[in-house]
Amino acid sequence: MSDTPDPGYTDSGVPTFESVREKIESRSDTAAGSAELDAESAEGRAVEAQFEAKNRTAAQRLAEIRESMRED
């Protein structure tokens, strides 16, 4: 084991605020990049199209339900 302390931790072994922040930012950037790549793939575009179609269908159905409630 090395006597040189890890720069991301205090002498007592507690992670520093800076190291925690860097780790969170790194994970966030990785997730954002993965989401962008997924959205640009053919499968990602197909899923997005399905999601939009379901939202349109749901909005139309909600409008029908509201209209039927007004008629009563």
PQR file of N, CA, C, O and H, with PARSE charges and radii, in Angstrom:
ATOM      1  N   MET A   1       0.850  -1.170   0.000 -0.4000 1.5000
ATOM      2  CA  MET A   1       0.000   0.000   0.000 -0.0000 2.0000
ATOM      3  C   MET A   1       0.897   1.234   0.000  0.5500 1.7000
ATOM      4  O   MET A   1       1.908   1.268   0.701 -0.5500 1.4000
ATOM      5  N   SER A   2       0.535   2.230  -0.772 -0.4000 1.5000
ATOM      6  CA  SER A   2       1.337   3.437  -0.917 -0.0000 2.0000
ATOM      7  C   SER A   2       1.083   4.398   0.240  0.5500 1.7000
ATOM      8  O   SER A   2      -0.022   4.463   0.779 -0.5500 1.4000
ATOM      9  H   SER A   2      -0.287   2.202  -1.341  0.4000 1.0000
ATOM     10  N   ASP A   3       2.128   5.146   0.615 -0.4000 1.5000
ATOM     11  CA  ASP A   3       1.985   6.146   1.673 -0.0000 2.0000
ATOM     12  C   ASP A   3       1.405   7.448   1.131  0.5500 1.7000
ATOM     13  O   ASP A   3       0.996   8.313   1.905 -0.5500 1.4000
ATOM     14  H   ASP A   3       3.025   5.094   0.178  0.4000 1.0000
ATOM     15  N   THR A   4       1.366   7.592  -0.178 -0.4000 1.5000
ATOM     16  CA  THR A   4       0.826   8.795  -0.796 -0.0000 2.0000
ATOM     17  C   THR A   4      -0.699   8.727  -0.757  0.5500 1.7000
ATOM     18  O   THR A   4      -1.295   7.801  -1.309 -0.5500 1.4000
ATOM     19  H   THR A   4       1.698   6.889  -0.807  0.4000 1.0000
ATOM     20  N   PRO A   5      -1.337   9.716  -0.100 -0.5600 1.5000
ATOM     21  CA  PRO A   5      -2.801   9.684  -0.017  0.2800 2.0000
ATOM     22  C   PRO A   5      -3.430   9.975  -1.380  0.5500 1.7000
ATOM     23  O   PRO A   5      -2.873  10.710  -2.195 -0.5500 1.4000
ATOM     24  N   ASP A   6      -4.585   9.391  -1.603 -0.4000 1.5000
ATOM     25  CA  ASP A   6      -5.346   9.656  -2.824 -0.0000 2.0000
ATOM     26  C   ASP A   6      -5.785  11.120  -2.782  0.5500 1.7000
ATOM     27  O   ASP A   6      -6.336  11.554  -1.771 -0.5500 1.4000
ATOM     28  H   ASP A   6      -5.038   8.794  -0.941  0.4000 1.0000
ATOM     29  N   PRO A   7      -5.559  11.892  -3.845 -0.5600 1.5000
ATOM     30  CA  PRO A   7      -5.902  13.316  -3.809  0.2800 2.0000
ATOM     31  C   PRO A   7      -7.403  13.586  -3.681  0.5500 1.7000
ATOM     32  O   PRO A   7      -7.795  14.698  -3.325 -0.5500 1.4000
ATOM     33  N   GLY A   8      -8.235  12.608  -3.960 -0.4000 1.5000
ATOM     34  CA  GLY A   8      -9.677  12.805  -3.849 -0.0000 2.0000
ATOM     35  C   GLY A   8     -10.230  12.518  -2.472  0.5500 1.7000
ATOM     36  O   GLY A   8     -11.441  12.581  -2.262 -0.5500 1.4000
ATOM     37  H   GLY A   8      -7.916  11.705  -4.249  0.4000 1.0000
ATOM     38  N   TYR A   9      -9.343  12.199  -1.519 -0.4000 1.5000
ATOM     39  CA  TYR A   9      -9.782  11.842  -0.169 -0.0000 2.0000
ATOM     40  C   TYR A   9      -8.977  12.605   0.868  0.5500 1.7000
ATOM     41  O   TYR A   9      -7.830  12.985   0.628 -0.5500 1.4000
ATOM     42  H   TYR A   9      -8.359  12.148  -1.690  0.4000 1.0000
ATOM     43  N   THR A  10      -9.589  12.822   2.021 -0.4000 1.5000
ATOM     44  CA  THR A  10      -8.869  13.447   3.130 -0.0000 2.0000
ATOM     45  C   THR A  10      -7.957  12.407   3.762  0.5500 1.7000
ATOM     46  O   THR A  10      -8.000  11.230   3.405 -0.5500 1.4000
ATOM     47  H   THR A  10     -10.520  12.514   2.216  0.4000 1.0000
ATOM     48  N   ASP A  11      -7.129  12.852   4.706 -0.4000 1.5000
ATOM     49  CA  ASP A  11      -6.221  11.931   5.396 -0.0000 2.0000
ATOM     50  C   ASP A  11      -6.978  10.826   6.136  0.5500 1.7000
ATOM     51  O   ASP A  11      -6.450   9.732   6.338 -0.5500 1.4000
ATOM     52  H   ASP A  11      -7.094  13.808   4.996  0.4000 1.0000
ATOM     53  N   SER A  12      -8.217  11.120   6.537 -0.4000 1.5000
ATOM     54  CA  SER A  12      -9.005  10.115   7.260 -0.0000 2.0000
ATOM     55  C   SER A  12      -9.813   9.216   6.320  0.5500 1.7000
ATOM     56  O   SER A  12     -10.560   8.353   6.781 -0.5500 1.4000
ATOM     57  H   SER A  12      -8.645  12.008   6.373  0.4000 1.0000
ATOM     58  N   GLY A  13      -9.667   9.413   5.012 -0.4000 1.5000
ATOM     59  CA  GLY A  13     -10.330   8.543   4.043 -0.0000 2.0000
ATOM     60  C   GLY A  13     -11.692   9.003   3.571  0.5500 1.7000
ATOM     61  O   GLY A  13     -12.402   8.250   2.903 -0.5500 1.4000
ATOM     62  H   GLY A  13      -9.060  10.114   4.638  0.4000 1.0000
ATOM     63  N   VAL A  14     -12.070  10.225   3.907 -0.4000 1.5000
ATOM     64  CA  VAL A  14     -13.362  10.765   3.488 -0.0000 2.0000
ATOM     65  C   VAL A  14     -13.191  11.444   2.129  0.5500 1.7000
ATOM     66  O   VAL A  14     -12.249  12.215   1.947 -0.5500 1.4000
ATOM     67  H   VAL A  14     -11.493  10.836   4.449  0.4000 1.0000
ATOM     68  N   PRO A  15     -14.084  11.173   1.172 -0.5600 1.5000
ATOM     69  CA  PRO A  15     -13.948  11.823  -0.132  0.2800 2.0000
ATOM     70  C   PRO A  15     -14.141  13.335  -0.011  0.5500 1.7000
ATOM     71  O   PRO A  15     -14.975  13.804   0.765 -0.5500 1.4000
ATOM     72  N   THR A  16     -13.368  14.084  -0.778 -0.4000 1.5000
ATOM     73  CA  THR A  16     -13.496  15.541  -0.766 -0.0000 2.0000
ATOM     74  C   THR A  16     -14.710  15.950  -1.587  0.5500 1.7000
ATOM     75  O   THR A  16     -15.187  15.202  -2.440 -0.5500 1.4000
ATOM     76  H   THR A  16     -12.691  13.703  -1.408  0.4000 1.0000
ATOM     77  N   PHE A  17     -15.196  17.151  -1.312 -0.4000 1.5000
ATOM     78  CA  PHE A  17     -16.327  17.681  -2.061 -0.0000 2.0000
ATOM     79  C   PHE A  17     -15.987  17.716  -3.544  0.5500 1.7000
ATOM     80  O   PHE A  17     -16.803  17.335  -4.383 -0.5500 1.4000
ATOM     81  H   PHE A  17     -14.808  17.759  -0.619  0.4000 1.0000
ATOM     82  N   GLU A  18     -14.799  18.167  -3.860 -0.4000 1.5000
ATOM     83  CA  GLU A  18     -14.373  18.279  -5.257 -0.0000 2.0000
ATOM     84  C   GLU A  18     -14.388  16.920  -5.960  0.5500 1.7000
ATOM     85  O   GLU A  18     -14.842  16.823  -7.100 -0.5500 1.4000
ATOM     86  H   GLU A  18     -14.136  18.476  -3.178  0.4000 1.0000
ATOM     87  N   SER A  19     -13.900  15.879  -5.298 -0.4000 1.5000
ATOM     88  CA  SER A  19     -13.871  14.562  -5.945 -0.0000 2.0000
ATOM     89  C   SER A  19     -15.283  14.014  -6.139  0.5500 1.7000
ATOM     90  O   SER A  19     -15.566  13.363  -7.145 -0.5500 1.4000
ATOM     91  H   SER A  19     -13.532  15.958  -4.372  0.4000 1.0000
ATOM     92  N   VAL A  20     -16.158  14.273  -5.186 -0.4000 1.5000
ATOM     93  CA  VAL A  20     -17.549  13.823  -5.317 -0.0000 2.0000
ATOM     94  C   VAL A  20     -18.226  14.570  -6.459  0.5500 1.7000
ATOM     95  O   VAL A  20     -18.940  13.970  -7.262 -0.5500 1.4000
ATOM     96  H   VAL A  20     -15.928  14.801  -4.368  0.4000 1.0000
ATOM     97  N   ARG A  21     -18.000  15.878  -6.531 -0.4000 1.5000
ATOM     98  CA  ARG A  21     -18.589  16.691  -7.598 -0.0000 2.0000
ATOM     99  C   ARG A  21     -18.112  16.216  -8.963  0.5500 1.7000
ATOM    100  O   ARG A  21     -18.910  16.088  -9.891 -0.5500 1.4000
ATOM    101  H   ARG A  21     -17.419  16.365  -5.878  0.4000 1.0000
ATOM    102  N   GLU A  22     -16.816  15.953  -9.090 -0.4000 1.5000
ATOM    103  CA  GLU A  22     -16.266  15.475 -10.355 -0.0000 2.0000
ATOM    104  C   GLU A  22     -16.868  14.133 -10.754  0.5500 1.7000
ATOM    105  O   GLU A  22     -17.160  13.904 -11.928 -0.5500 1.4000
ATOM    106  H   GLU A  22     -16.167  16.057  -8.336  0.4000 1.0000
ATOM    107  N   LYS A  23     -17.052  13.251  -9.780 -0.4000 1.5000
ATOM    108  CA  LYS A  23     -17.628  11.935 -10.071 -0.0000 2.0000
ATOM    109  C   LYS A  23     -19.074  12.077 -10.550  0.5500 1.7000
ATOM    110  O   LYS A  23     -19.486  11.408 -11.498 -0.5500 1.4000
ATOM    111  H   LYS A  23     -16.814  13.438  -8.827  0.4000 1.0000
ATOM    112  N   ILE A  24     -19.840  12.949  -9.892 -0.4000 1.5000
ATOM    113  CA  ILE A  24     -21.235  13.169 -10.280 -0.0000 2.0000
ATOM    114  C   ILE A  24     -21.304  13.774 -11.673  0.5500 1.7000
ATOM    115  O   ILE A  24     -22.105  13.336 -12.499 -0.5500 1.4000
ATOM    116  H   ILE A  24     -19.505  13.492  -9.122  0.4000 1.0000
ATOM    117  N   GLU A  25     -20.469  14.783 -11.946 -0.4000 1.5000
ATOM    118  CA  GLU A  25     -20.465  15.407 -13.266 -0.0000 2.0000
ATOM    119  C   GLU A  25     -20.080  14.408 -14.351  0.5500 1.7000
ATOM    120  O   GLU A  25     -20.651  14.417 -15.441 -0.5500 1.4000
ATOM    121  H   GLU A  25     -19.818  15.139 -11.275  0.4000 1.0000
ATOM    122  N   SER A  26     -19.122  13.559 -14.054 -0.4000 1.5000
ATOM    123  CA  SER A  26     -18.692  12.550 -15.017 -0.0000 2.0000
ATOM    124  C   SER A  26     -19.829  11.589 -15.340  0.5500 1.7000
ATOM    125  O   SER A  26     -20.059  11.264 -16.505 -0.5500 1.4000
ATOM    126  H   SER A  26     -18.658  13.552 -13.168  0.4000 1.0000
ATOM    127  N   ARG A  27     -20.532  11.139 -14.323 -0.4000 1.5000
ATOM    128  CA  ARG A  27     -21.654  10.216 -14.541 -0.0000 2.0000
ATOM    129  C   ARG A  27     -22.783  10.902 -15.295  0.5500 1.7000
ATOM    130  O   ARG A  27     -23.414  10.299 -16.164 -0.5500 1.4000
ATOM    131  H   ARG A  27     -20.345  11.403 -13.377  0.4000 1.0000
ATOM    132  N   SER A  28     -23.035  12.162 -14.962 -0.4000 1.5000
ATOM    133  CA  SER A  28     -24.079  12.918 -15.642 -0.0000 2.0000
ATOM    134  C   SER A  28     -23.738  13.105 -17.120  0.5500 1.7000
ATOM    135  O   SER A  28     -24.596  12.939 -17.987 -0.5500 1.4000
ATOM    136  H   SER A  28     -22.522  12.652 -14.257  0.4000 1.0000
ATOM    137  N   ASP A  29     -22.488  13.448 -17.398 -0.4000 1.5000
ATOM    138  CA  ASP A  29     -22.051  13.615 -18.785 -0.0000 2.0000
ATOM    139  C   ASP A  29     -22.150  12.309 -19.558  0.5500 1.7000
ATOM    140  O   ASP A  29     -22.558  12.300 -20.719 -0.5500 1.4000
ATOM    141  H   ASP A  29     -21.791  13.582 -16.693  0.4000 1.0000
ATOM    142  N   THR A  30     -21.781  11.216 -18.925 -0.4000 1.5000
ATOM    143  CA  THR A  30     -21.872   9.906 -19.571 -0.0000 2.0000
ATOM    144  C   THR A  30     -23.327   9.568 -19.891  0.5500 1.7000
ATOM    145  O   THR A  30     -23.631   9.079 -20.980 -0.5500 1.4000
ATOM    146  H   THR A  30     -21.450  11.223 -17.981  0.4000 1.0000
ATOM    147  N   ALA A  31     -24.219   9.828 -18.946 -0.4000 1.5000
ATOM    148  CA  ALA A  31     -25.639   9.544 -19.161 -0.0000 2.0000
ATOM    149  C   ALA A  31     -26.207  10.415 -20.279  0.5500 1.7000
ATOM    150  O   ALA A  31     -26.970   9.932 -21.115 -0.5500 1.4000
ATOM    151  H   ALA A  31     -23.972  10.225 -18.062  0.4000 1.0000
ATOM    152  N   ALA A  32     -25.838  11.693 -20.298 -0.4000 1.5000
ATOM    153  CA  ALA A  32     -26.326  12.591 -21.343 -0.0000 2.0000
ATOM    154  C   ALA A  32     -25.818  12.149 -22.711  0.5500 1.7000
ATOM    155  O   ALA A  32     -26.564  12.159 -23.689 -0.5500 1.4000
ATOM    156  H   ALA A  32     -25.218  12.086 -19.618  0.4000 1.0000
ATOM    157  N   GLY A  33     -24.558  11.766 -22.774 -0.4000 1.5000
ATOM    158  CA  GLY A  33     -23.995  11.292 -24.039 -0.0000 2.0000
ATOM    159  C   GLY A  33     -24.673  10.028 -24.519  0.5500 1.7000
ATOM    160  O   GLY A  33     -24.949   9.881 -25.710 -0.5500 1.4000
ATOM    161  H   GLY A  33     -23.951  11.759 -21.979  0.4000 1.0000
ATOM    162  N   SER A  34     -24.941   9.119 -23.606 -0.4000 1.5000
ATOM    163  CA  SER A  34     -25.634   7.877 -23.972 -0.0000 2.0000
ATOM    164  C   SER A  34     -27.038   8.170 -24.485  0.5500 1.7000
ATOM    165  O   SER A  34     -27.491   7.560 -25.454 -0.5500 1.4000
ATOM    166  H   SER A  34     -24.717   9.238 -22.639  0.4000 1.0000
ATOM    167  N   ALA A  35     -27.725   9.104 -23.835 -0.4000 1.5000
ATOM    168  CA  ALA A  35     -29.075   9.462 -24.268 -0.0000 2.0000
ATOM    169  C   ALA A  35     -29.049  10.072 -25.665  0.5500 1.7000
ATOM    170  O   ALA A  35     -29.912   9.772 -26.489 -0.5500 1.4000
ATOM    171  H   ALA A  35     -27.357   9.600 -23.048  0.4000 1.0000
ATOM    172  N   GLU A  36     -28.064  10.925 -25.934 -0.4000 1.5000
ATOM    173  CA  GLU A  36     -27.948  11.521 -27.267 -0.0000 2.0000
ATOM    174  C   GLU A  36     -27.690  10.461 -28.324  0.5500 1.7000
ATOM    175  O   GLU A  36     -28.299  10.484 -29.394 -0.5500 1.4000
ATOM    176  H   GLU A  36     -27.362  11.169 -25.264  0.4000 1.0000
ATOM    177  N   LEU A  37     -26.797   9.541 -28.029 -0.4000 1.5000
ATOM    178  CA  LEU A  37     -26.500   8.477 -28.987 -0.0000 2.0000
ATOM    179  C   LEU A  37     -27.721   7.594 -29.218  0.5500 1.7000
ATOM    180  O   LEU A  37     -28.004   7.207 -30.352 -0.5500 1.4000
ATOM    181  H   LEU A  37     -26.303   9.523 -27.160  0.4000 1.0000
ATOM    182  N   ASP A  38     -28.443   7.275 -28.148 -0.4000 1.5000
ATOM    183  CA  ASP A  38     -29.651   6.461 -28.287 -0.0000 2.0000
ATOM    184  C   ASP A  38     -30.689   7.165 -29.149  0.5500 1.7000
ATOM    185  O   ASP A  38     -31.334   6.537 -29.988 -0.5500 1.4000
ATOM    186  H   ASP A  38     -28.213   7.589 -27.227  0.4000 1.0000
ATOM    187  N   ALA A  39     -30.851   8.470 -28.943 -0.4000 1.5000
ATOM    188  CA  ALA A  39     -31.845   9.228 -29.696 -0.0000 2.0000
ATOM    189  C   ALA A  39     -31.492   9.299 -31.175  0.5500 1.7000
ATOM    190  O   ALA A  39     -32.384   9.384 -32.019 -0.5500 1.4000
ATOM    191  H   ALA A  39     -30.327   8.980 -28.260  0.4000 1.0000
ATOM    192  N   GLU A  40     -30.216   9.266 -31.496 -0.4000 1.5000
ATOM    193  CA  GLU A  40     -29.776   9.364 -32.887 -0.0000 2.0000
ATOM    194  C   GLU A  40     -29.797   8.028 -33.620  0.5500 1.7000
ATOM    195  O   GLU A  40     -29.667   7.996 -34.844 -0.5500 1.4000
ATOM    196  H   GLU A  40     -29.491   9.196 -30.811  0.4000 1.0000
ATOM    197  N   SER A  41     -29.957   6.938 -32.899 -0.4000 1.5000
ATOM    198  CA  SER A  41     -29.981   5.631 -33.550 -0.0000 2.0000
ATOM    199  C   SER A  41     -31.355   5.400 -34.178  0.5500 1.7000
ATOM    200  O   SER A  41     -32.331   6.058 -33.816 -0.5500 1.4000
ATOM    201  H   SER A  41     -30.063   6.964 -31.905  0.4000 1.0000
ATOM    202  N   ALA A  42     -31.418   4.473 -35.110 -0.4000 1.5000
ATOM    203  CA  ALA A  42     -32.690   4.147 -35.762 -0.0000 2.0000
ATOM    204  C   ALA A  42     -33.700   3.647 -34.735  0.5500 1.7000
ATOM    205  O   ALA A  42     -34.875   4.014 -34.777 -0.5500 1.4000
ATOM    206  H   ALA A  42     -30.625   3.939 -35.403  0.4000 1.0000
ATOM    207  N   GLU A  43     -33.238   2.815 -33.822 -0.4000 1.5000
ATOM    208  CA  GLU A  43     -34.128   2.292 -32.785 -0.0000 2.0000
ATOM    209  C   GLU A  43     -34.626   3.418 -31.884  0.5500 1.7000
ATOM    210  O   GLU A  43     -35.796   3.442 -31.500 -0.5500 1.4000
ATOM    211  H   GLU A  43     -32.284   2.518 -33.787  0.4000 1.0000
ATOM    212  N   GLY A  44     -33.737   4.347 -31.550 -0.4000 1.5000
ATOM    213  CA  GLY A  44     -34.123   5.475 -30.708 -0.0000 2.0000
ATOM    214  C   GLY A  44     -35.168   6.350 -31.371  0.5500 1.7000
ATOM    215  O   GLY A  44     -36.110   6.804 -30.721 -0.5500 1.4000
ATOM    216  H   GLY A  44     -32.787   4.328 -31.862  0.4000 1.0000
ATOM    217  N   ARG A  45     -35.004   6.587 -32.666 -0.4000 1.5000
ATOM    218  CA  ARG A  45     -35.994   7.387 -33.398 -0.0000 2.0000
ATOM    219  C   ARG A  45     -37.334   6.657 -33.466  0.5500 1.7000
ATOM    220  O   ARG A  45     -38.389   7.284 -33.374 -0.5500 1.4000
ATOM    221  H   ARG A  45     -34.239   6.218 -33.194  0.4000 1.0000
ATOM    222  N   ALA A  46     -37.295   5.331 -33.627 -0.4000 1.5000
ATOM    223  CA  ALA A  46     -38.537   4.552 -33.675 -0.0000 2.0000
ATOM    224  C   ALA A  46     -39.261   4.614 -32.334  0.5500 1.7000
ATOM    225  O   ALA A  46     -40.483   4.760 -32.291 -0.5500 1.4000
ATOM    226  H   ALA A  46     -36.438   4.821 -33.701  0.4000 1.0000
ATOM    227  N   VAL A  47     -38.522   4.505 -31.259 -0.4000 1.5000
ATOM    228  CA  VAL A  47     -39.127   4.580 -29.922 -0.0000 2.0000
ATOM    229  C   VAL A  47     -39.734   5.960 -29.705  0.5500 1.7000
ATOM    230  O   VAL A  47     -40.830   6.079 -29.158 -0.5500 1.4000
ATOM    231  H   VAL A  47     -37.530   4.386 -31.294  0.4000 1.0000
ATOM    232  N   GLU A  48     -39.031   6.992 -30.127 -0.4000 1.5000
ATOM    233  CA  GLU A  48     -39.543   8.363 -29.983 -0.0000 2.0000
ATOM    234  C   GLU A  48     -40.830   8.540 -30.784  0.5500 1.7000
ATOM    235  O   GLU A  48     -41.772   9.171 -30.305 -0.5500 1.4000
ATOM    236  H   GLU A  48     -38.141   6.895 -30.571  0.4000 1.0000
ATOM    237  N   ALA A  49     -40.878   7.995 -31.986 -0.4000 1.5000
ATOM    238  CA  ALA A  49     -42.082   8.085 -32.814 -0.0000 2.0000
ATOM    239  C   ALA A  49     -43.247   7.357 -32.150  0.5500 1.7000
ATOM    240  O   ALA A  49     -44.373   7.854 -32.163 -0.5500 1.4000
ATOM    241  H   ALA A  49     -40.112   7.483 -32.374  0.4000 1.0000
ATOM    242  N   GLN A  50     -42.991   6.193 -31.575 -0.4000 1.5000
ATOM    243  CA  GLN A  50     -44.039   5.447 -30.875 -0.0000 2.0000
ATOM    244  C   GLN A  50     -44.544   6.235 -29.668  0.5500 1.7000
ATOM    245  O   GLN A  50     -45.746   6.283 -29.407 -0.5500 1.4000
ATOM    246  H   GLN A  50     -42.076   5.789 -31.565  0.4000 1.0000
ATOM    247  N   PHE A  51     -43.627   6.844 -28.942 -0.4000 1.5000
ATOM    248  CA  PHE A  51     -43.992   7.632 -27.763 -0.0000 2.0000
ATOM    249  C   PHE A  51     -44.887   8.805 -28.164  0.5500 1.7000
ATOM    250  O   PHE A  51     -45.900   9.068 -27.516 -0.5500 1.4000
ATOM    251  H   PHE A  51     -42.650   6.805 -29.153  0.4000 1.0000
ATOM    252  N   GLU A  52     -44.510   9.507 -29.233 -0.4000 1.5000
ATOM    253  CA  GLU A  52     -45.303  10.641 -29.702 -0.0000 2.0000
ATOM    254  C   GLU A  52     -46.678  10.191 -30.179  0.5500 1.7000
ATOM    255  O   GLU A  52     -47.674  10.869 -29.925 -0.5500 1.4000
ATOM    256  H   GLU A  52     -43.688   9.294 -29.759  0.4000 1.0000
ATOM    257  N   ALA A  53     -46.743   9.054 -30.867 -0.4000 1.5000
ATOM    258  CA  ALA A  53     -48.027   8.532 -31.336 -0.0000 2.0000
ATOM    259  C   ALA A  53     -48.929   8.183 -30.153  0.5500 1.7000
ATOM    260  O   ALA A  53     -50.126   8.471 -30.181 -0.5500 1.4000
ATOM    261  H   ALA A  53     -45.934   8.503 -31.074  0.4000 1.0000
ATOM    262  N   LYS A  54     -48.374   7.574 -29.132 -0.4000 1.5000
ATOM    263  CA  LYS A  54     -49.165   7.232 -27.941 -0.0000 2.0000
ATOM    264  C   LYS A  54     -49.660   8.491 -27.244  0.5500 1.7000
ATOM    265  O   LYS A  54     -50.792   8.533 -26.762 -0.5500 1.4000
ATOM    266  H   LYS A  54     -47.403   7.340 -29.109  0.4000 1.0000
ATOM    267  N   ASN A  55     -48.813   9.518 -27.190 -0.4000 1.5000
ATOM    268  CA  ASN A  55     -49.231  10.777 -26.559 -0.0000 2.0000
ATOM    269  C   ASN A  55     -50.375  11.423 -27.333  0.5500 1.7000
ATOM    270  O   ASN A  55     -51.321  11.932 -26.733 -0.5500 1.4000
ATOM    271  H   ASN A  55     -47.894   9.484 -27.582  0.4000 1.0000
ATOM    272  N   ARG A  56     -50.292  11.405 -28.672 -0.4000 1.5000
ATOM    273  CA  ARG A  56     -51.371  11.969 -29.489 -0.0000 2.0000
ATOM    274  C   ARG A  56     -52.666  11.193 -29.269  0.5500 1.7000
ATOM    275  O   ARG A  56     -53.732  11.789 -29.109 -0.5500 1.4000
ATOM    276  H   ARG A  56     -49.523  10.991 -29.159  0.4000 1.0000
ATOM    277  N   THR A  57     -52.573   9.867 -29.261 -0.4000 1.5000
ATOM    278  CA  THR A  57     -53.750   9.025 -29.042 -0.0000 2.0000
ATOM    279  C   THR A  57     -54.359   9.303 -27.672  0.5500 1.7000
ATOM    280  O   THR A  57     -55.579   9.410 -27.542 -0.5500 1.4000
ATOM    281  H   THR A  57     -51.707   9.384 -29.391  0.4000 1.0000
ATOM    282  N   ALA A  58     -53.524   9.418 -26.665 -0.4000 1.5000
ATOM    283  CA  ALA A  58     -54.007   9.692 -25.309 -0.0000 2.0000
ATOM    284  C   ALA A  58     -54.686  11.055 -25.239  0.5500 1.7000
ATOM    285  O   ALA A  58     -55.730  11.197 -24.602 -0.5500 1.4000
ATOM    286  H   ALA A  58     -52.533   9.331 -26.771  0.4000 1.0000
ATOM    287  N   ALA A  59     -54.104  12.052 -25.887 -0.4000 1.5000
ATOM    288  CA  ALA A  59     -54.696  13.392 -25.880 -0.0000 2.0000
ATOM    289  C   ALA A  59     -56.048  13.386 -26.587  0.5500 1.7000
ATOM    290  O   ALA A  59     -56.989  14.037 -26.134 -0.5500 1.4000
ATOM    291  H   ALA A  59     -53.256  11.937 -26.405  0.4000 1.0000
ATOM    292  N   GLN A  60     -56.148  12.657 -27.689 -0.4000 1.5000
ATOM    293  CA  GLN A  60     -57.422  12.564 -28.408 -0.0000 2.0000
ATOM    294  C   GLN A  60     -58.480  11.872 -27.550  0.5500 1.7000
ATOM    295  O   GLN A  60     -59.630  12.308 -27.494 -0.5500 1.4000
ATOM    296  H   GLN A  60     -55.383  12.128 -28.057  0.4000 1.0000
ATOM    297  N   ARG A  61     -58.087  10.807 -26.894 -0.4000 1.5000
ATOM    298  CA  ARG A  61     -59.021  10.065 -26.039 -0.0000 2.0000
ATOM    299  C   ARG A  61     -59.476  10.932 -24.871  0.5500 1.7000
ATOM    300  O   ARG A  61     -60.653  10.914 -24.510 -0.5500 1.4000
ATOM    301  H   ARG A  61     -57.153  10.452 -26.939  0.4000 1.0000
ATOM    302  N   LEU A  62     -58.570  11.680 -24.287 -0.4000 1.5000
ATOM    303  CA  LEU A  62     -58.926  12.575 -23.188 -0.0000 2.0000
ATOM    304  C   LEU A  62     -59.916  13.631 -23.667  0.5500 1.7000
ATOM    305  O   LEU A  62     -60.873  13.952 -22.962 -0.5500 1.4000
ATOM    306  H   LEU A  62     -57.614  11.695 -24.581  0.4000 1.0000
ATOM    307  N   ALA A  63     -59.692  14.166 -24.853 -0.4000 1.5000
ATOM    308  CA  ALA A  63     -60.615  15.153 -25.411 -0.0000 2.0000
ATOM    309  C   ALA A  63     -61.998  14.535 -25.618  0.5500 1.7000
ATOM    310  O   ALA A  63     -63.010  15.185 -25.355 -0.5500 1.4000
ATOM    311  H   ALA A  63     -58.915  13.905 -25.426  0.4000 1.0000
ATOM    312  N   GLU A  64     -62.048  13.289 -26.086 -0.4000 1.5000
ATOM    313  CA  GLU A  64     -63.326  12.595 -26.274 -0.0000 2.0000
ATOM    314  C   GLU A  64     -64.047  12.409 -24.940  0.5500 1.7000
ATOM    315  O   GLU A  64     -65.255  12.623 -24.845 -0.5500 1.4000
ATOM    316  H   GLU A  64     -61.225  12.761 -26.299  0.4000 1.0000
ATOM    317  N   ILE A  65     -63.307  12.016 -23.927 -0.4000 1.5000
ATOM    318  CA  ILE A  65     -63.905  11.806 -22.602 -0.0000 2.0000
ATOM    319  C   ILE A  65     -64.450  13.119 -22.057  0.5500 1.7000
ATOM    320  O   ILE A  65     -65.560  13.161 -21.526 -0.5500 1.4000
ATOM    321  H   ILE A  65     -62.325  11.842 -24.004  0.4000 1.0000
ATOM    322  N   ARG A  66     -63.678  14.182 -22.187 -0.4000 1.5000
ATOM    323  CA  ARG A  66     -64.139  15.492 -21.699 -0.0000 2.0000
ATOM    324  C   ARG A  66     -65.396  15.935 -22.441  0.5500 1.7000
ATOM    325  O   ARG A  66     -66.330  16.461 -21.836 -0.5500 1.4000
ATOM    326  H   ARG A  66     -62.776  14.148 -22.619  0.4000 1.0000
ATOM    327  N   GLU A  67     -65.412  15.719 -23.749 -0.4000 1.5000
ATOM    328  CA  GLU A  67     -66.572  16.104 -24.549 -0.0000 2.0000
ATOM    329  C   GLU A  67     -67.802  15.298 -24.133  0.5500 1.7000
ATOM    330  O   GLU A  67     -68.900  15.846 -24.043 -0.5500 1.4000
ATOM    331  H   GLU A  67     -64.654  15.292 -24.240  0.4000 1.0000
ATOM    332  N   SER A  68     -67.626  14.011 -23.881 -0.4000 1.5000
ATOM    333  CA  SER A  68     -68.766  13.180 -23.478 -0.0000 2.0000
ATOM    334  C   SER A  68     -69.292  13.596 -22.106  0.5500 1.7000
ATOM    335  O   SER A  68     -70.483  13.445 -21.832 -0.5500 1.4000
ATOM    336  H   SER A  68     -66.734  13.565 -23.954  0.4000 1.0000
ATOM    337  N   MET A  69     -68.441  14.105 -21.262 -0.4000 1.5000
ATOM    338  CA  MET A  69     -68.881  14.554 -19.941 -0.0000 2.0000
ATOM    339  C   MET A  69     -69.677  15.848 -20.046  0.5500 1.7000
ATOM    340  O   MET A  69     -70.567  16.085 -19.229 -0.5500 1.4000
ATOM    341  H   MET A  69     -67.474  14.228 -21.484  0.4000 1.0000
ATOM    342  N   ARG A  70     -69.383  16.678 -21.015 -0.4000 1.5000
ATOM    343  CA  ARG A  70     -70.124  17.930 -21.208 -0.0000 2.0000
ATOM    344  C   ARG A  70     -71.535  17.649 -21.705  0.5500 1.7000
ATOM    345  O   ARG A  70     -72.471  18.377 -21.375 -0.5500 1.4000
ATOM    346  H   ARG A  70     -68.660  16.486 -21.679  0.4000 1.0000
ATOM    347  N   GLU A  71     -71.684  16.592 -22.498 -0.4000 1.5000
ATOM    348  CA  GLU A  71     -72.978  16.262 -23.081 -0.0000 2.0000
ATOM    349  C   GLU A  71     -73.957  15.734 -22.049  0.5500 1.7000
ATOM    350  O   GLU A  71     -75.168  15.793 -22.261 -0.5500 1.4000
ATOM    351  H   GLU A  71     -70.923  16.001 -22.766  0.4000 1.0000
ATOM    352  N   ASP A  72     -73.455  15.220 -20.938 -0.4000 1.5000
ATOM    353  CA  ASP A  72     -74.344  14.625 -19.923 -0.0000 2.0000
ATOM    354  C   ASP A  72     -74.989  15.648 -19.074  0.5500 1.7000
ATOM    355  O   ASP A  72     -75.762  15.308 -18.178 -0.5500 1.4000
ATOM    356  H   ASP A  72     -72.471  15.173 -20.766  0.4000 1.0000
TER
END
